[in-house]
Amino acid sequence: MLKALLLENIHPSAVSRLKSRGFEVETLSGALDEDELIARLPGVNVLGIRSKTNVTERVLENAPDLLTVGAFCIGTNQIALHEAARRGITVFNAPYSNTRSVVELVIGELILLMRHIPAHDRKMHDGIWDKSAEGSHEVRGHTLGIIGYGNIGAQLSVLAEALGMRVIFYDIQEKLALGNAERKHTMDEVLAEADVVTLHVDGRPENTNFFGAHEFTQMKEGAKFLNISRGFVVDLNALCDALATGHLGGAAIDVYPKEPKKKGEHFESPLTQFPNVILSPHIGGSTLEAQHSIGEFVSSKIIDYVKEGKTELSVNVPGVTLPQWHDGLHRITFLHKNVPGVLAKINRLFGDLDVNIDSQVLGTWGDIGYVVSDVSAWVDEKVLDALRAMPESLSVRVMG
């Protein structure tokens, strides 16, 4: 029986789906550090994580039975993707499932910031009645600046515009503007015009301290700032300085450079001193609806790969669309180094060993290739041994 280890409170929808397809499933509520994870991995074929478990090269070196890793979240920067591919381990994530949840949190928090609700809330909890409209504004008619116009940024622009906001955005890639959103050629242009700036950039290492003192200086006096993307993309000291001087009128932060691994652990941040800052515990995508959808989506991708060899939407190996798998066929998957002549060598080997190919698909991506061959006769072990012996071979499996 194939075994799955799911960490960090992955939604029960994933557990149910995996069990229904014959997987033995073990679940843990928190993240594991490197040594703890290595100790758990012998015999594990499927690893499910969220954002706090790091799947390092050392972890992968000590995971001889691992076939696939499911990131039950958007980000995959916590996984050594290339090393996983080199070891024949596919990685899947959930790029769309929690988009709406993140967008709704941004909308809610920008309204709260524009109405000065965080400061009012603190005063009310301290027994102080301070009814005043001073500094409180509707979002209608104000400008939202979006840095990063991907799935989240684009959907956010649509909802913000429906609230009457003017939307401007900056992205390093060419993006189609939705509605009346206006693309700016530089980030500084966005910062100079926006009343609210929100970050939606990815977790690539080069984005470390992507937003720092220079960027905060370029923002309008009294503007609001939100980060619900990655904790390390913002220079926290620069953010604190901008708040302390009053240059920023408030902030909402959901992600941090260093976060507790488990629920209930102590949290520390210099941002706790500011009454005009909303702090939330990395819950941008943590709604019941999003987690249910993520659980179903990623577990389905895992099952499709393990049971049928499908790699659509994998983030580290070629994604191939496979033909319908008919009864009586056997599927051989061959993940390999992408060098010239591999497909010809495979087919010569099949011919020499009297293997008849019914259909065949090849996909390549960078230095990784993936060949899926459906054959009409039972595959002798000597065929698999010959494929594994090829110097280009990374992973060989047979199904059916």
Secondary structure, DSSP 8 states (H G I E B T S, - for coil): --EEEE-S---HHHHHHHHHTT-EEEE-SS---HHHHHHH-TT-SEEEE-SS--B-HHHHHT-TT--EEEESSS--TTB-HHHHHHTT-EEE--SSTTHHHHHHHHHHHHHHHHTTHHHHHHHHHTT------TT---STT-EEEEE--SHHHHHHHHHHHHTT-EEEEE-SS-----TT-EE-SSHHHHHHH-SEEEE-----GGGTT-B-HHHHHHS-TTEEEEE-S-GGGB-HHHHHHHHHTTSEEEEEE---SS--SSTT-----GGGG-TTEEE-SS-TT-SHHHHHHHHHHHHHHHHHHHHH---TTBSSS---------TT-EEEEEEEE--TTHHHHHHHHHHHTT--EEEEEEEEETTEEEEEEEESS---HHHHHHHHHSTTEEEEEEE-
